[in-house]
């Protein structure tokens, strides 16, 4: 994949991840849930947060390189971001039900 196509796929991946993180915090506040995953990440020490950022950046870059075409890469990264959002929201809803004792 040439550098321009790689930059496009990587940029879309970064935007998708940032959008999902923002949507997660906003949606949990609208629904009235406590964003426990966000609080857990915020409570981590700086070296651990840096290591997590490095690992996720390497994974995002590797996924961008592995994409056969730009369209497939963009679709894959957006699908991955949407799946991550759904998983985190399901986790938050399960935790809310556990706290409520349902």
N, C-alpha and C positions, 0 to 999 in steps of 0.2 A: 504494500500500500504506500502510495507516495505521501510525503510530509503534509501536504495540504489536506488530503482526505483524512489522514490520521488526526490532524488538528480539529477538523470539523467533528469527527466522531467523538474525540476526547472532550471537546467543548460542549457538545450536546450531553454527554454523560455527566460532566460536572454540573451543568445547569439542571439536569434531571435530579441529581442527588441534592443539590441545594433547594430546589423547589419542593422535593419530598420532605426534607427536614423542616422547612418553613411550614408547609401544609400540615405536617404532623403536630407541631406545637400549636398552631392556630386552631386546628380541628379539635385537639384535645381540650383546649380552653373553651371553644364554642359548645362542645358537648358536655363540658363540666367534669372532664376527667383530669387526673393529675398526671402530667407527662413524666412518668417515673424513669423511662429510658433516657430521656434528655437530662434529667437530674442526676442519674447515675453516671453518665458520661461527663457532666460538668464537675462532678465530685472527684474525678480521677486526677491523679497528679500530672504535672506537665510532661514528664518523660513518657508516661503511659499514653497520654493523649497524642503526643508526637509520634510514638510508635504506631498507634492505631491509624493516624493520618498517613503515615508512610506506607503501611500495609495496604490500606484502602486505595491510596494513590497508585501503588504498583499494580494492584488488582485491576483498577480502572484502566490504566495504561496497557496492561496485558490484554484485557478484553478488547480494547480499541485496536490493538495490533492484530488480534485474532480474527477480527471481522473480515469476511471475504469482500464485501462491498460496503459503501457508505450507507446505503439504505438498510442493509441487514444490520450493520453496526448500530445505527441510530435506533432502529426498531428493537434490537436486543437490549440496549442500555435503557431505553424508556420502559420496556417491559420489566426489566430487572428493578428499576426504581419503583414502578407501580407495585410490583410484588413485594418489595421491601416495605412500602407504605402499608399495604394490606396486612402484612405479617406483624408489624409493630402495632397497628391499631387493634388487631385481634388479640395480641398480647395485653394491651392496655385494657381492653374490655374484659378479658378473663381475670386480670388482676382486680378490676373494679368489682366483678361479681364475687370474687373470693373475699374482698374486704366487706362487702355487703352481707356475706354469709348466705348467698343464694345457692 
